[in-house]
Amino acid sequence: MAKTSRVAPRLAEALAIVLGTEEIPIRLRAWDGSEAGPADAPVIEFRSRRALRRMLWSPGQLGLSRAYVAGEIEAHGDIFAAFTALSSAGKLAEPGPFRRPTARELGTLLSTAVLLGAVGPNPAPPPEEAKVEKHGRRHSKKRDAAAISHHYDVGNDFYRLVLGPTMVYSCAVFDSEDATLEDAQEAKLDLVCRKLGLQPGMRVLDVGCGWGSFALHAAQRYGVNVVGITISTEQAELVRKRVAEAGLTERVDIRVQDYRDIDDGPFDAISSIGMSEHVGRAQLPRYVSQLHSLLRPGGRLLNHAISWNAGPTEDDPDSFIPRYVFPDGEMLSLSEVVVALEAGGFEVLDVEALRRHYALTLRAWVRNLEEHWDEAVRLTSPGRARVWRLYMASSALGFENGLTGVNQVLLQKPGGTEPPLRLRQWTAQNPGD
């Protein structure tokens, strides 16, 4: 057994192998109190040998993520500084395959684990890890429902703490970096309404309606009739309550329904805000065809979706996001989405990138979570709160460094009324300008 004073240096060597770097970019504190790494770097604490054992069994993003969710690794101080340092060495903020250690490096990891008394059976994953594979083939209706439930049915009160009073779970639009999250979310909802050209009496479909904020905004401010669909029962329950409290039950219909099952078109406009990431590459043509069939000629579709910007990559089911956050979710490039929409018969009217806005949105959500940490843990579990902290902080970094983006693509189904020449009127401060 190694002397306890040598735990941190040995552990640092193991972490460097996992991260694929010669020296660790953080100050590492081991379970015995010893430390290694740059003195002025963010502090990451390995609280137990179990964290090293997880790294041995899953030497990459998954092992480190499981240890963090289980509370065996802690990031002290500024969570963004710690994750920035780790991400600068490994692919901790990226989707796709993580670097796999070589056979020689695995041998070194095993030797280190033996020296530090960390060898043993593979620890069970934290209970917050998704298990959607038992629900059938990928992107079947049953499995999609299970995947959505894993992410969204964790408690409406928990989401209210994180998202704030607007209950909008997608990228806000900031007039300035000093704008409040609430004002920025209000601005985003209104931007979507104006891009869709909503007018009183229109029939609007909101695909993946979340907690109903867009449906309520569109009905209240623009006098439209909205059908909102979700496959999260907890979301639907809260949206119906919000609709009733607003006195809009005659104008807003909320359904627990898969988008593939909608058969009561046509609609004058369709919004899809943060939903198509759940559709999957293989199902994208069917998604486009279904929305095209539901829209009247001349009607507009706004597709708001996260994109993967860093070139072709493979899906890795052993990375953090699909295991803990969005099971079966797939981020596609903007070009893939636009090609599919055009191939499905839509005309592209406008594309707007909102990458920097999502970074600001995520940082605001992280602040909300940390300010209400004890309550968030009480409402869910320590592990669930840690999942959301890791997911939102690392995602913010992904948007800041350009690995990921988010785009609003405005489209029109051919036929009907031609779009106005002054199409970008929605950018005006006053509609009459």
C-alpha positions in Angstrom: 0.0 0.0 0.0 1.4 3.4 -0.9 1.9 6.0 1.8 -1.0 8.3 2.2 1.2 11.3 1.4 1.5 9.9 -2.1 -2.3 9.4 -2.8 -2.8 12.8 -4.6 0.2 12.5 -6.9 -0.7 9.0 -7.8 -4.3 9.9 -8.3 -3.2 12.9 -10.5 -1.3 10.5 -12.8 -4.4 8.4 -13.2 -6.6 11.4 -13.9 -4.1 12.7 -16.5 -4.4 9.4 -18.4 -8.2 9.6 -18.4 -8.1 13.2 -19.6 -5.4 12.5 -22.2 -3.0 15.1 -21.0 0.5 15.0 -19.4 -0.4 17.2 -16.5 -3.7 17.8 -14.8 -5.1 21.3 -15.2 -6.7 21.4 -11.7 -5.6 21.3 -8.1 -6.5 17.7 -7.0 -7.3 16.9 -3.4 -7.4 13.3 -2.4 -9.5 11.5 0.2 -6.6 11.6 2.6 -6.2 15.3 2.4 -3.1 15.3 0.2 -3.0 17.6 -2.8 -1.3 17.7 -6.3 -1.5 20.0 -9.3 -1.1 23.7 -9.8 -1.6 25.6 -6.6 -3.6 28.4 -8.2 -5.9 26.1 -10.2 -9.6 25.2 -9.3 -9.9 22.5 -6.7 -11.4 19.1 -7.5 -11.7 16.8 -4.5 -11.8 13.0 -4.9 -13.7 12.0 -1.7 -13.2 8.3 -1.8 -11.5 5.4 -3.6 -14.7 4.5 -5.2 -14.3 7.5 -7.6 -11.0 6.0 -8.8 -12.6 2.6 -9.2 -15.3 4.1 -11.4 -12.5 5.6 -13.5 -10.9 2.2 -13.8 -14.1 0.5 -15.0 -15.2 3.4 -17.2 -12.1 5.3 -18.0 -13.6 8.4 -19.6 -16.4 10.8 -19.3 -18.9 8.3 -17.9 -16.7 7.2 -15.0 -16.0 10.7 -14.0 -19.6 11.7 -14.4 -20.9 8.8 -12.3 -18.4 9.7 -9.5 -19.6 13.4 -9.6 -23.3 12.5 -9.5 -22.7 10.1 -6.7 -20.9 12.8 -4.6 -17.5 11.0 -4.7 -16.0 13.9 -6.6 -16.7 17.5 -5.7 -15.8 20.8 -7.5 -15.0 23.5 -5.0 -15.6 27.2 -5.6 -16.6 28.4 -9.1 -18.1 25.4 -10.9 -17.5 27.1 -14.3 -13.8 27.5 -13.6 -13.5 23.9 -12.5 -15.3 22.5 -15.6 -13.4 24.9 -17.9 -10.1 23.5 -16.6 -11.2 19.9 -17.0 -12.8 20.5 -20.4 -9.6 22.2 -21.7 -7.8 18.8 -21.2 -10.5 16.2 -22.0 -13.9 16.2 -23.9 -15.9 16.6 -20.8 -18.3 19.2 -22.4 -18.6 17.5 -25.7 -20.9 14.8 -27.1 -19.4 12.0 -29.1 -16.8 9.4 -28.2 -14.5 10.1 -25.4 -10.8 9.3 -25.8 -10.1 5.7 -24.8 -6.9 5.0 -22.9 -4.4 2.6 -24.6 -3.7 -0.9 -23.3 -0.5 0.4 -21.7 -2.4 3.3 -20.0 -5.1 0.9 -18.7 -2.3 -1.1 -17.2 -1.0 2.0 -15.4 -4.5 2.8 -14.2 -4.9 -0.7 -12.8 -1.5 -0.5 -11.0 -2.5 2.8 -9.5 -5.8 1.5 -8.3 -4.0 -1.5 -6.7 -1.5 0.8 -4.9 -4.3 3.0 -3.6 -6.6 0.2 -2.5 -9.3 1.0 -5.1 -9.6 -2.3 -6.9 -13.0 -4.0 -6.6 -16.3 -4.7 -8.4 -17.7 -2.1 -10.7 -19.8 0.2 -8.5 -23.5 0.3 -9.4 -24.4 3.5 -11.3 -26.2 6.2 -9.3 -29.9 5.8 -9.4 -30.3 9.0 -11.5 -28.9 7.1 -14.6 -31.5 6.5 -17.3 -32.6 3.0 -18.2 -34.7 3.5 -21.3 -33.4 0.6 -23.3 -35.9 -1.8 -21.6 -38.7 0.2 -23.3 -38.0 -1.1 -26.8 -36.2 0.1 -29.9 -34.8 3.6 -30.1 -37.3 6.3 -30.9 -40.3 4.0 -30.7 -43.2 5.9 -29.1 -42.9 3.9 -25.9 -39.2 4.5 -25.6 -39.5 8.2 -26.5 -42.1 8.5 -23.7 -39.8 6.9 -21.2 -36.9 9.2 -22.3 -39.0 12.3 -22.0 -40.3 11.2 -18.6 -36.8 10.6 -17.4 -35.9 14.2 -18.1 -39.1 16.2 -17.5 -41.0 14.2 -14.9 -38.6 15.1 -12.0 -41.0 17.5 -10.4 -42.6 20.8 -11.6 -41.5 22.6 -8.4 -37.8 21.6 -9.1 -38.1 23.1 -12.6 -39.7 26.2 -11.2 -36.6 26.8 -9.0 -34.2 26.4 -11.9 -36.2 28.1 -14.7 -37.7 30.9 -12.7 -41.3 32.2 -12.9 -41.6 32.1 -16.7 -41.1 28.3 -16.7 -39.5 28.5 -20.2 -37.0 25.7 -20.8 -35.3 26.9 -23.9 -32.9 29.6 -25.0 -33.9 33.2 -24.0 -33.2 36.2 -26.1 -31.2 39.0 -24.3 -31.3 42.6 -25.4 -28.1 43.0 -23.3 -26.0 40.9 -21.0 -27.6 42.8 -18.1 -31.1 41.9 -19.0 -33.0 39.7 -16.5 -33.8 36.1 -17.4 -37.5 36.8 -17.1 -37.3 39.7 -19.5 -35.2 37.7 -22.0 -37.6 34.8 -21.9 -40.5 37.1 -22.5 -38.7 38.6 -25.4 -38.1 35.1 -26.9 -41.7 34.1 -26.7 -42.8 37.3 -28.4 -40.1 37.0 -31.1 -41.5 33.5 -32.0 -45.0 34.9 -32.2 -43.9 37.7 -34.5 -41.9 35.5 -36.7 -44.9 33.2 -37.1 -47.0 36.2 -38.0 -49.7 35.3 -35.5 -53.1 37.1 -35.9 -56.3 36.8 -33.8 -58.3 33.6 -34.6 -55.4 31.6 -36.0 -55.1 28.0 -35.1 -51.5 27.2 -33.8 -49.8 23.9 -33.0 -47.1 24.0 -30.3 -45.1 20.8 -30.6 -43.4 19.9 -27.3 -45.2 22.6 -25.4 -43.2 22.3 -22.2 -44.9 24.0 -19.3 -47.1 26.0 -21.6 -45.4 29.4 -21.6 -45.5 29.9 -25.4 -49.1 28.7 -25.7 -50.2 31.1 -22.9 -48.3 34.0 -24.4 -49.6 33.4 -27.9 -53.2 33.0 -26.7 -53.1 36.0 -24.3 -51.1 38.5 -26.5 -52.1 37.5 -30.0 -55.6 36.1 -29.6 -54.9 32.7 -31.3 -56.2 29.2 -30.5 -53.4 26.8 -29.5 -53.1 23.1 -29.4 -50.1 22.2 -27.2 -48.7 18.7 -27.1 -46.3 17.0 -24.7 -45.6 13.4 -23.8 -44.7 14.4 -20.2 -47.7 13.8 -17.9 -46.3 16.1 -15.2 -45.9 18.9 -17.7 -49.4 18.5 -19.0 -50.8 18.6 -15.5 -49.2 21.9 -14.7 -49.9 23.5 -18.1 -53.6 22.7 -17.8 -53.6 24.3 -14.3 -51.9 27.4 -15.7 -54.4 27.6 -18.6 -57.3 27.4 -16.2 -55.9 30.0 -13.9 -55.5 32.3 -16.9 -59.1 31.7 -18.0 -58.0 30.3 -21.4 -59.5 26.9 -21.4 -61.6 27.7 -24.5 -58.5 28.8 -26.4 -55.7 26.5 -25.3 -56.0 22.7 -25.6 -53.2 20.7 -23.9 -52.8 17.1 -24.9 -50.5 14.2 -23.8 -49.8 13.1 -27.4 -46.9 12.0 -29.6 -46.4 14.3 -32.6 -46.7 11.3 -34.9 -50.3 10.8 -33.7 -51.7 14.3 -34.5 -54.4 14.0 -37.1 -56.6 17.1 -36.8 -54.8 19.6 -39.0 -54.6 22.0 -40.7 -53.0 24.6 -38.5 -52.2 28.1 -39.5 -48.8 28.1 -37.8 -46.6 25.6 -35.9 -44.0 26.2 -33.3 -41.4 23.6 -32.3 -39.2 25.0 -29.6 -36.5 22.8 -28.2 -38.3 19.6 -29.3 -36.7 18.3 -32.4 -33.5 17.4 -30.5 -35.6 14.5 -29.2 -36.7 13.3 -32.6 -33.5 11.6 -33.7 -31.6 11.6 -37.0 -33.4 8.5 -38.4 -36.9 10.0 -37.6 -36.2 13.5 -38.9 -37.8 13.0 -42.3 -40.9 11.6 -40.7 -41.0 14.6 -38.3 -40.7 17.1 -41.2 -43.3 15.2 -43.3 -45.8 15.2 -40.4 -45.5 18.9 -39.7 -45.7 19.7 -43.4 -48.9 17.7 -43.6 -50.4 19.5 -40.6 -49.7 23.0 -41.9 -52.0 24.8 -44.3 -50.6 26.1 -47.5 -48.8 29.4 -46.8 -48.5 28.6 -43.1 -45.3 29.1 -41.2 -43.2 26.7 -39.1 -40.6 27.9 -36.6 -38.1 25.2 -35.7 -35.9 26.2 -32.7 -33.2 23.6 -32.0 -29.8 23.1 -30.5 -27.1 22.2 -33.1 -23.7 20.5 -33.0 -21.2 22.8 -34.6 -17.9 21.1 -34.4 -18.1 18.8 -37.4 -19.1 15.2 -37.8 -19.2 13.1 -34.7 -20.5 9.7 -33.5 -23.1 9.3 -30.9 -21.6 7.8 -27.7 -24.2 6.2 -25.4 -21.5 6.1 -22.7 -21.2 9.8 -22.4 -22.8 11.9 -19.7 -25.7 13.6 -21.6 -27.4 10.4 -23.0 -26.9 8.5 -19.7 -28.2 11.1 -17.4 -29.9 14.0 -19.1 -31.4 13.4 -22.6 -31.6 9.6 -23.2 -31.7 9.0 -27.0 -31.4 12.7 -27.7 -29.4 13.6 -30.8 -27.9 17.0 -31.7 -27.7 17.5 -35.4 -25.9 20.1 -37.4 -27.8 23.1 -38.7 -27.1 22.0 -42.2 -28.6 18.6 -41.6 -31.8 20.1 -40.2 -32.2 22.7 -43.0 -31.6 20.1 -45.7 -34.3 17.8 -44.2 -36.7 20.7 -43.9 -36.2 21.7 -47.5 -36.4 18.1 -48.7 -39.7 17.8 -46.9 -41.2 20.6 -49.0 -40.6 23.7 -46.8 -39.2 27.1 -48.0 -36.7 28.6 -45.7 -37.5 32.2 -44.9 -35.0 33.0 -42.2 -32.3 31.5 -40.0 -31.2 33.2 -36.8 -28.3 31.9 -34.6 -28.7 32.4 -30.8 -25.6 30.6 -29.5 -24.4 33.4 -27.1 -28.0 33.8 -25.8 -28.1 30.2 -24.7 -24.8 30.5 -22.8 -26.3 33.5 -20.8 -29.6 31.5 -20.3 -27.7 28.5 -18.9 -25.6 30.6 -16.6 -28.8 32.1 -15.2 -30.3 28.7 -14.6 -27.1 27.5 -12.8 -27.3 30.6 -10.5 -31.0 29.8 -9.8 -30.0 26.2 -8.9 -27.1 27.1 -6.7 -29.1 29.8 -4.9 -31.8 27.3 -4.1 -29.6 24.2 -3.7 -31.0 22.9 -0.5 -34.5 23.2 -1.7 -33.6 21.5 -5.1 -32.1 18.6 -3.2 -35.1 18.3 -1.0 -37.5 18.3 -4.1 -35.5 15.7 -6.0 -32.3 14.0 -4.7 -28.7 15.1 -4.2 -27.7 13.2 -7.3 -30.4 14.7 -9.4 -29.4 18.2 -8.4 -25.8 17.4 -9.2 -26.8 16.0 -12.6 -28.5 19.3 -13.5 -25.6 21.4 -12.2 -23.0 19.4 -14.2 -25.3 19.4 -17.3 -26.1 23.1 -17.3 -22.6 24.3 -16.5 -20.9 22.1 -19.0 -23.5 23.0 -21.6 -23.0 26.7 -21.0 -19.3 26.2 -21.7 -20.2 24.3 -24.9 -22.2 27.3 -26.2 -19.5 29.7 -25.2 -16.7 27.9 -27.0 -18.8 27.3 -30.1 -19.1 23.5 -29.9 -22.8 23.8 -29.8 -25.3 26.4 -31.1 -29.0 27.0 -31.2 -30.9 28.2 -34.2 -34.4 29.4 -35.1 -35.3 28.3 -38.6 -38.4 30.0 -40.0 -40.1 28.2 -42.8 -43.2 28.4 -45.0 -45.3 25.8 -46.7 -45.7 26.8 -50.4 -49.0 28.0 -51.5 -51.4 30.5 -50.0 -50.3 34.1 -49.4 -46.8 35.1 -50.4 -44.6 36.2 -47.4 -44.3 40.0 -47.2 -41.4 41.8 -48.7 -40.6 43.3 -45.3 -40.2 39.9 -43.7 -38.0 41.0 -40.9 -40.6 43.3 -39.4 -40.4 41.3 -36.2 -37.0 42.9 -35.4 -38.5 46.4 -35.1 -39.0 47.8 -31.6 -42.5 49.0 -32.7 -44.6 46.9 -35.1 -45.4 50.0 -37.1 -41.8 51.2 -37.6 
